[in-house]
Amino acid sequence: LRGERNTWWVIALTLIMMVAEISAGMIFGSMALLADGWHMGTHAAALGITAMAYWLARRHSAIEPKIIPALISATIMIRVRAITHQVLRSPRKLTPLWQAWP
């Protein structure tokens, strides 16, 4: 229970830092801060998988807690690979994000 509580604190801190870095990057025009802020989002997502594993382990105590995050991560990675494969095979030209904004 203590580990789960600490995980939620780390997720909150990571999300706060993510928002601060993205905001500062947009205000000051820093691509490095923007990139690091969005990168912090991936860390928050990974920590979210850990929090979900804690929750599932409490709910279904018969499941080995170490297996749950591995299964979730593998599922996400397979889906990301499939999406990336579709995008790379797409014949249309992708518009950079900064040109798509009004």
C-alpha positions as CSV (number, residue, x, y, z in Angstrom):
1,L,0.0,0.0,0.0
2,R,2.9,2.4,0.8
3,G,4.5,1.7,-2.6
4,E,1.2,2.4,-4.4
5,R,0.8,5.7,-2.5
6,N,4.3,6.7,-3.3
7,T,3.7,5.9,-7.0
8,W,0.7,8.2,-7.1
9,W,2.9,11.0,-5.6
10,V,5.5,10.5,-8.2
11,I,2.9,10.5,-11.0
12,A,1.5,13.8,-9.6
13,L,5.0,15.4,-9.5
14,T,5.8,14.2,-13.0
15,L,2.6,15.6,-14.4
16,I,3.2,19.0,-12.6
17,M,6.7,19.1,-14.1
18,M,5.3,18.1,-17.5
19,V,2.8,21.0,-17.5
20,A,5.4,23.4,-16.3
21,E,7.9,22.4,-19.0
22,I,5.4,22.5,-21.8
23,S,4.0,25.9,-20.6
24,A,7.5,27.4,-20.3
25,G,8.4,26.0,-23.7
26,M,5.4,27.6,-25.3
27,I,6.0,30.9,-23.5
28,F,9.7,31.2,-24.2
29,G,9.7,29.4,-27.6
30,S,12.0,26.6,-26.4
31,M,11.8,23.4,-28.4
32,A,14.0,21.7,-25.8
33,L,11.5,22.4,-23.0
34,L,8.6,21.4,-25.2
35,A,10.3,18.1,-26.1
36,D,11.2,17.4,-22.5
37,G,7.7,18.2,-21.3
38,W,6.1,15.8,-23.7
39,H,8.8,13.2,-22.8
40,M,7.8,13.6,-19.2
41,G,4.3,12.6,-20.4
42,T,5.7,9.2,-21.5
43,H,7.2,8.8,-18.0
44,A,3.8,9.6,-16.4
45,A,2.1,7.0,-18.7
46,A,4.7,4.4,-17.7
47,L,4.1,5.2,-14.0
48,G,0.4,5.0,-14.7
49,I,0.9,1.4,-15.8
50,T,2.6,0.7,-12.5
51,A,-0.3,2.3,-10.6
52,M,-2.7,0.2,-12.6
53,A,-0.6,-2.9,-11.8
54,Y,-0.9,-2.1,-8.1
55,W,-4.7,-1.7,-8.4
56,L,-5.1,-4.9,-10.4
57,A,-2.9,-6.8,-7.9
58,R,-5.0,-5.6,-5.0
59,R,-8.2,-6.5,-6.9
60,H,-7.1,-9.9,-8.2
61,S,-4.5,-11.2,-5.7
62,A,-4.1,-14.5,-7.6
63,I,-2.2,-12.7,-10.4
64,E,1.5,-12.2,-10.0
65,P,2.0,-8.3,-9.7
66,K,5.2,-8.3,-11.8
67,I,3.4,-9.8,-14.8
68,I,0.7,-7.1,-15.1
69,P,2.9,-4.1,-16.2
70,A,4.8,-6.3,-18.6
71,L,1.6,-7.4,-20.3
72,I,0.2,-3.9,-20.5
73,S,3.5,-2.5,-21.8
74,A,3.8,-5.3,-24.4
75,T,0.2,-4.6,-25.6
76,I,0.9,-0.9,-25.9
77,M,4.2,-1.4,-27.8
78,I,2.5,-3.8,-30.3
79,R,-0.2,-1.2,-30.9
80,V,2.3,1.7,-31.3
81,R,4.3,-0.5,-33.8
82,A,1.2,-1.2,-35.8
83,I,0.2,2.5,-35.9
84,T,3.8,3.5,-36.9
85,H,3.8,0.9,-39.6
86,Q,0.5,2.2,-41.0
87,V,1.8,5.8,-41.0
88,L,5.0,4.9,-42.7
89,R,3.2,3.0,-45.4
90,S,0.7,5.9,-46.0
91,P,1.2,7.4,-49.5
92,R,0.0,10.9,-48.3
93,K,2.5,13.5,-47.1
94,L,2.3,14.2,-43.4
95,T,1.9,17.8,-42.4
96,P,4.3,19.0,-39.6
97,L,2.4,19.9,-36.5
98,W,3.5,23.5,-36.4
99,Q,2.2,24.0,-39.9
100,A,-1.2,22.5,-39.0
101,W,-1.9,25.0,-36.3
102,P,-3.8,28.1,-37.3
